[in-house]
Amino acid sequence: MPQIVVLPHHLLCPDGAVIEAPAGTSVCDALLENDIDIEHACEKSCACTTCHVIVREGFDSLNEAEEKEEDLLDKAWGLEANSRLSCQAIVADEDLVVEIPRYTINHASENH
Ligand code: FES
């Protein structure tokens, strides 16, 4: 089963984690099933940006982002070339390394 290495996040997973996810699972569901409580404000319907992750390794193994996801990502805090909305990124058969950005747009607008 593919592994997902989750890099440390100060609140959600301070020590980082290594989890397993069957192919076909969204990265968001894989995180949630392993008690990494990533935000998913729109309930995974590709209508927010709170589930944003940066895929440090294995990006090319994921399904391609659709235009709607790309449009939303443009608004995400800390956007990078390998950013995805985790609820739309489906695990294939390769291992991944995933970073959860420090802020979501919700935090950014409250605190900055
Ligand atoms: S949870 Fe809203 S886009 Fe993923």
Residues whose N, C-alpha, C, O or C-beta is under 5 A from the ligand:
A	BS01	FES	E39 H40 A41 C42 E43 K44 S45 C46 A47 C48 T49 T50 C51 L85 C87
